[in-house]
Amino acid sequence: MPLTLIREFIKLEAAGGIVLIAASAAALILANSPLGPFYTALLDIPVAIQFGALEIAKPLLLWVNDGLMAVFFFLVGLEIKREFLEGELSSPTQIALPALAAIGGMAAPALIYVYINWGSPENLNGWAIPAATDIAFALGVLALLGSRAPMSLKVLLMAIAIIDDLGAIVIIAIFYTSSLSLSALLFGLLAIAGLVVVNRLRITHPAAYLLLGIALWVCVLKSGVHATLAGVITALAVPLAPRDGEGTSMLKRLEHDLHPWVAFGILPLFAFANAGVSFAGIGVESFVEPVKLGISLGLILGKQIGVFGMLFLCIKLSLAPMPEGANWRQLYGVSLLCGIGFTMSLFIGSLAFEHSSFAAPIRLGVLTGSLVCAVLGYLVLRWNGATAAAAPGNGAA
């Protein structure tokens, strides 16, 4: 990926992270104010769409989580396809370091969560909640450091988060799928076949992919597989190579056009709808509740152990080089930032404990774990920058 495109991507994600923080704060304030019941009632408003016998009826919260988040996953799919075909993950040497770091960063938090909740089998379905990384928040914190963080560090964090998103997609498909409807899956396969056909015909009009993508979303929703996966599948069918006479490919145009809508619209809406945890009745015991503790410690300890441990092994075993201009302290700081789960962790939590009483522990665990990782990661990286600036020969007085 050209350096200018990477910088543009990071700036957009960083600004989106600031909007995410504002939306989350607004949700927390509303949920703990006299307007709390109205906030809850707003999210519970029933919304239905019907075409003849086909009806989709959900509360507003699930339209955000199942509908708008499908657009987010569509954008994630576009990013994954581009990165693996021609970007920062297109060669074995480029992919080794972030891929192994991402795997370690998913496995260690999951193991910590399972260890803490082993005595409560009903809690174990949440094992994947702390395995996620929120790219917008993490890059937003990194952007606050300015020149203290080299570009190679930002590219590494972005690559780890993208592979982490891919892992989350696989986890959702395999572990968070309810009972299947074979007839809906069959119609879904027909929609996928249609996407393959328009791709092979090199059709570059967005309407063809939009219509087939909506049809696939409805089929996947009715099949029992989580509907957001339709966004990823549709994205993988979008052509990356431009047609003759086209300067920019359809995939890159869509990615560029969708980024502002997702960063400043969809993700803040998701945060507003899902981050509003009420502090009523929360005491000291709430912070040691197994689900909450498993999530927060998974993010705080698991991410840094898994990510930094794999980075250390890869570099020491010469499987990948140290990122240019970076040092071990900076890699540790990035490992901490990978513990900012937020959007993806909240999303997986909504799937893991659907229709349960775990909403408050999930939100509390994700918020506290992500906040601690954000603060610690920022302080470690800022301390590294201050130390480097004060080193002999760097212009210190």
Sequence and secondary structure as in RCSB ss.txt:
>XXXX:A:sequence
MPLTLIREFIKLEAAGGIVLIAASAAALILANSPLGPFYTALLDIPVAIQFGALEIAKPLLLWVNDGLMAVFFFL
VGLEIKREFLEGELSSPTQIALPALAAIGGMAAPALIYVYINWGSPENLNGWAIPAATDIAFALGVLALLGSRAP
MSLKVLLMAIAIIDDLGAIVIIAIFYTSSLSLSALLFGLLAIAGLVVVNRLRITHPAAYLLLGIALWVCVLKSGV
HATLAGVITALAVPLAPRDGEGTSMLKRLEHDLHPWVAFGILPLFAFANAGVSFAGIGVESFVEPVKLGISLGLI
LGKQIGVFGMLFLCIKLSLAPMPEGANWRQLYGVSLLCGIGFTMSLFIGSLAFEHSSFAAPIRLGVLTGSLVCAV
LGYLVLRWNGATAAAAPGNGAA
>XXXX:A:secstr
  HHHHHHHHHHHHHHHHHHHHHHHHHHHHHTSTTHHHHHHHHT EEEEEETTEEEEEEHHHIIIIIIHHHHHHH
HHHHHHHHHHHSTTSSHHHHHHHHHHHHHHHHHHHHHHHHHHTT GGGGGGTTGGG   HHHHHHHHHTTGGGS 
HHHHHHHHHHHHHHHHHHHHHHHHHS  S  HHHHHHHHHHHHHHHHHHHTT   HHHHHHHHHHHHHHHHHHTS
 TTHHHHHHHHHS  S  TT SS HHHHHHHHHHHHIIIIIHHHHHHHH     TT  GGGGGSHHHHHHHHIII
IIHHHHHHHHHHHHHHTTSS   TT  HHHHHHHHHHTT  HHHHHHHHHHHTTTSS HHHHHHHHHHHHHHHHH
HHHHHHHHHHHHHHHSTTTT  
